[in-house]
């Protein structure tokens, strides 16, 4: 695949729930890969019949094509369903696509199959959608909402830590030893109630706080550093919040400060 930026057709094959370029292009949420093609300014997505109804209601594209129909065309009289990349190649062949720009993470197996059909793929030198770099006022509002969800989780963490009491070296809260797992559950529950989706919230105390991206486990201690790294996703918009704080329940030493 070459690196180019021009007016070629644009092609993505990915699940939109983990691929920001696909979600940006379609505004359609799907956990399974689907096909997006922009050709001469027209945006088309290829969906399974299971997703078609929801796609027509929510996706912001110009045309919908049935993957199942394309699959039947490729399968013909065979008893075995064709590989996904065979259906993809068939679709592009029907559309007369001979070259396309794809994201840098485009699946290699798909690219090799399309090369057999003499489809020339090129990757961009920068962002696949350069306009994503500058956020609109509406997008800034959505990012702000994701951050407010994050703040809800951080607020709950502060509430629990303030209510905890030293018992020897360990912290106790609500009648039991306060652990990373308990505090993380409180943070995540607060964000869920606020409409967010927690993702690997970090509550790491003591020596664990020195290990980058260690999620944290076990008891939390008084007068010890605790890393809180909270980054939920807003499931409505797809935007993320991200806040990190270092806290001490008790007295911070000069070295800790």
N, C-alpha and C positions, 0 to 999 in steps of 0.2 A: 504494500500500500504506500502511496506517495503522500507527501504533505502539501496541501494546496488550499487556497481560499479563493473561490470564484463563485459563479452563479450556477453550479451544477445542482442536480437534485440532491436532497438531503435524506439520509436513511438512518434510522435507529431501530434496533431490535433489543428490547430490554424490558424488565418489569419496572413500572413507574414508581413503585413505592420505595425503591432503592436507587433509582437513576434520576438525578435531578434534571438532566437534559430532556428526558422523556416526559417527566411531569410538567416541566415548563412548556413543552411543545403542545401538550394535549389537555392539560388540566384534568386528566383522568387517572384515577387510582386503580392499580392492578398489581397483584402479587406474582402473577405469571408473566413471562415475556410476551410482548405483542409487537406488531410491525407498524412503524410510522414512516410514511414517505411524503416528502414535500417535492412536488414536481410542477414547474411553471407557476409557482405561487399557490398551488392547490395542496391542501393538507389532507392526507388519507391515512386512516388507521385500519389495520386488519385484526379483527377480534374473533374469538371463538363465539359460537352461538350462545353459550352460557353467559357471556359478558355483553352481548350485543345490545340488549334492552337498556342496561345501565349505561353503557357507552353512549347510546343515542341521547339519553337524558342529560348526561353530565359532561361529556368530552367537548372541547372547543375546537372542532375540526370541520372540514368541509364535506368529507365523504367517509362512509363506513363500508367495509368489505368483509364478507364472511370467510374466515379461515377454513371452516368446515367444508364450504363449497370448493375452495381451492384445493383442499386436501382430497376431496372426492375426484376432482379432475385429474390429479396426479396419480392417485391410486388406481383408477380405472377398474379392471377386473381382478387385480391382485387382491389376495386375502390379507396382505400385510399393509398396515398404514405406512405412508412414506415418512422419511425423516423430516424434521422441521425445516432444515436448510433446503431440502428439495422443493418444499412448498414455497419457501421464500424466493428461490430462483424462478419458479414458475410464475409467481406474481410479478416479479420484475420483468420477466420476459413478456408477459401480457401487456405490461405498461410501456414497453419499449425502452426501458432504462438500460443504458450501456455504460454510464459512469455516475458516481454518486460520492458525496462527501459523507463520511461516517465519523462518529466519535473515536477517540484514541483507544477506547476500551472495547471496540467492536469485536465480537467473538471471532477468533481465528478460524475455527472450523467453518463458520458461515462464509468468511472471506474466501477461503479456499474453494468452497463449492461454487461461489459466484464467479471466481476466476475461471473455472471450467466453462462458464457460459460467456466468457469474455466481457464480464462486467468489471470496469476499472474503478477501484475504490481509492479514495484519497482521504487523509485525515487533515484536520485543521492544525495550524501552527499555534493557535491560541484557544480561546473558549469556543465551544461548538456554537453557542448562541452568545455572541459578544454583548448583546443588549442586556444580558443578565447582570453584567458588571455594574451598571448604574440602575439603582432601584427607583421605582416610581413611588409617588406618595402613598398609593394604596399598598404597595409591597412593604414600605416602611412601617405602615400601621400593622400589618400582619406580623412582621418581625417583632415589633413592640409588644404585640399580644403574646407571642411565644416567650418573650423575656418576662412578662408579668406572670406567666405560668411558672417560670423558673424561680421568680421571687417568692411565689407561694411556697415552693418546696424549701427554699432557704429560710423563710420565716418560720416554718414548722421546725426545722432543725434548731434554730435559735431558741424556740420555745421549750423544746425538750431538753436541750443542754442547760438552759437557765433553771429549769425545774429539777435537774439532776443534783445529787448530793454526793460528795466524796465519802466513801466507806473504805478506809484504809487507802490504798493506792487507786482502787477502781472507782468508777462512777456508778451510782445506783439511781434508777428511775422507775417509778411506778411499782415499787416493791421488788425489783430484780436488778441484776447487773446490767448496765447499759452496754450494749455491744454495737459494733458497726452494722450488723445485720438488722438489729432493732431500729436503730436511728435511720438507716436507709429505707426500711419499710415505712416509717413515719413520713419521711420526705416524699417517697414515691406515692404513697396513698394521698397525700395532700395535693400532689400534682395531678393525679388521676381525677380527683374530685373537681379540680380546676379546669379539666378538659384536656390535659396533656397526656403524652405517652412517655413514661420514664425510659431511659436507655442507659443501663450500666452505671447508675449513680455511684460516685466514689465517696466513701466515708472511711478514711484511712488514718489511724492514730499511731502515735509513737514511732517506732522505726519504720513501720509500713508507710508513713507519710513521706519518707525519703525516697520511696521507690515509685518513679513516675507511672501513673495510671494503674497502680495497685488499687483494686476495688476496696480492700479492707475487710478484715474479719476479726472476730473475737472481741474481748472486753476493751472498752475505752477508759482511759486513765485520767485522773485529776492532774492538773498542772502539766499536761503533756500536749504537744501540738496535735491538732486534728485537721486533716485536709478534707474539705467539702468541695466536690466538683460535680456540678449538677447541669445536665444538658438534655432536657426533654424535647420532644417534638410535638408541634401542634398538628394533630391528625387532620384538621380541616384544611390548613394551608400548606402543610409540608415543611414550614420553616422551623428552625431550631432556636432554642435559647441556650445560653452557656454562661455559667457563673462559677467562679472558683473563689473560695475564701479559706484562710487559715485561721483557726480559732483555738483558744485555750479555755477550758473550764477550770477556773481556779486562778492561780497567780502565775503570770508569765515571767520567766527569768530574763535577765538582761540579754543573755545569748539568744533566747527565743525571740525577743523583741527585735 
